């Protein structure tokens, strides 16, 4: 097989990363799986100059000076893409920054992430975007796209200078962390999208309905005496925005779907032709509100909250039928001081970059709920909604590869984290499946320290 | 039993052991000298982040009646006012090596967290809208004295269940002692899904005559701002327990403090069916029994590091932690 000249676009056309050495690697006898490109089988994967140079017969590729990795029994996937990450810079670097956040992403097998704009202060000027992109070019291990807020200061009142922000390189817009409460402001943003382009990603929560809620409203919140955040606070807001997007012929991306009612709204909107994409987070696909009985906010307090088993099942069904096209971690690092307080006082959010693939592989694939190919496809499904080329193993493409040992067992947190924060929802769980090497935008972004490489002499 | 964090985590035998112990303290209370030396030389800390009359005074008096040294910390006027975190406050107080910390806090799970930060026994004296286990124990004690047993008794808990930690703890405790519980109040103040705890739910007092015991909850004025009920007048018209609604053989309880003329009429409070005064008296002996059960029922905690039986005792499982 020879390089295909059509595959020339790369992640760094839109995202920013620290420049390094282009990878020259041969993954010997790796089990390749790229469901979108139709690649499935044991081959030698040859990466040369940071691009997929060749998919050769197993054991047959000519290394020609490239580093060789004995990948027999290991899986190589298109690396993952996370459209929803909080890098916390500027302003909250005690939680995370570009360097630590992208290191966490690389350790989780991600070749690209999109950073949310709810920093302190929020990203709402072109100068902010320019500064962040500059920083990413010196600190980021994997390519990062930066969003800007939809409204100035995330106040939900006036639109940001969306054209100038796009010109400065904003990948899209979001007030994530807060909903856009005013329907007319929402409508203006959707109208303006026809001028500025760019995805508008939405945190859907009717603030009047969710008011004061810290967990899913249901029998568990009733038993614990915690204020409930009802499912309908999410689904009614999504319904509003589907209506507006349809009317304005705009496109929207719904973040962290959590409730079965929301799934139904998105499914119906898609069937009606609304330009809508949706994501779900690993914690909503694995956990339910029963976990909150522990009253442990470090692992189990997030927004939207963990919901009922029937909601979890609806999310899984939506992942299967494509109503939800991507998995997004909503990686939300917080310092221990913000989590070592009673549940109601604690900050919302959990980390997820380092555990997403392993957790979903363990909980959904090994248990037979979904198959591996579907998980791999959804793990990088977050690129397309932001106009980022989907990572692929196809020959000629920029190399974006996650090499994984699907049999490796590890306990989350026992070796610490790459992230600066440790509020992982999966802490203490024993997971099966581990990322060994990540190649992102043609560079080796991560190698597991304990993974010894068979380097060609 | 190392801590008392919730009624959820206390089984019927453990509840009855505390109630039996409380009976013996009631006998002590009828003596001229009401003090026993049980906890001499040991320190009890009460740490209250919310205002309280009954709970704080009865825990303090209970500690004194047991001859413990007492340190009372109120959040107002303490380092808490200066922004000290709960964890740091607990670490500071733990430096005095207290045998027990009794904590009231406006948020759920605070007592449980404190138990993870200190080697002292921790008593939850109310955590947010979650639980108030000592209140449940004193209410069961009061009813057991009057009725002999709660088995098969029908108990109505009436009012603002949504914001009530007393309702939650009492629902669990009453059921565990064999009673059938009905929750009654306006639909806006009954938490969605609470019937999964095994109780009945009704939105009207029409069938109140079924009840053997009517337990009225405090209706807080601040609930008016959230549109939970249109007005206190309308609430009272529909849910007030008065002498017209309360039958002569029905018992009336309330955790206090009462809003006279809102959730209960003045006449009903002062009626012979009212157990409100007995509840307060029960609070003292039941809280003595709780401290006794946690502290005197156990051997002294080890003062030196070792692998002896005392060390094993320190590792005993906590009772009262949600499963």
Contacts between the chains, C-beta under 8 A, distances in Angstrom:
chain1	res1	chain2	res2	distance
A	217	B	192	5.7
A	217	B	193	7.6
A	218	B	192	6.6
A	218	B	193	4.7
A	219	B	193	3.5
A	219	B	194	7.1
A	219	B	196	3.9
A	219	B	197	7.5
A	220	B	193	7.7
A	221	B	191	6.9
A	221	B	192	7.9
A	221	B	193	7.4
A	222	B	191	3.7
A	222	B	192	6.4
A	222	B	193	4.6
A	222	B	194	4.0
A	222	B	196	7.4
A	222	B	197	7.3
A	223	B	168	7.1
A	223	B	194	7.4
A	223	B	196	7.7
A	223	B	197	6.1
A	224	B	108	5.9
A	224	B	130	5.7
A	225	B	108	5.7
A	225	B	128	6.1
A	225	B	129	3.4
A	225	B	130	4.2
A	225	B	131	7.3
A	225	B	164	7.9
A	225	B	165	5.8
A	225	B	168	5.5
A	226	B	108	5.7
A	226	B	128	7.7
A	226	B	129	7.3
A	226	B	130	7.4
A	227	B	129	8.0
A	228	B	191	7.4
A	228	B	192	6.7
A	230	B	192	7.8
A	293	B	322	5.0
A	293	B	323	7.3
A	294	B	322	6.8
A	295	B	108	6.2
A	295	B	109	3.3
A	295	B	112	5.9
A	295	B	113	7.8
A	295	B	130	7.9
A	295	B	322	7.0
A	337	B	85	7.1
A	340	B	85	7.6
A	340	B	87	5.5
A	340	B	113	7.5
A	341	B	85	7.0
A	341	B	86	6.4
A	341	B	87	7.7
A	341	B	107	7.8
A	341	B	113	7.7
A	342	B	86	7.2
A	342	B	105	6.5
A	342	B	107	3.6
A	342	B	108	6.3
A	342	B	109	5.0
A	342	B	110	4.4
A	342	B	113	6.1
A	342	B	127	7.3
A	342	B	128	7.2
A	343	B	107	6.7
A	343	B	108	5.5
A	343	B	109	4.9
A	344	B	107	4.4
A	344	B	108	6.2
A	344	B	128	6.3
A	345	B	107	5.5
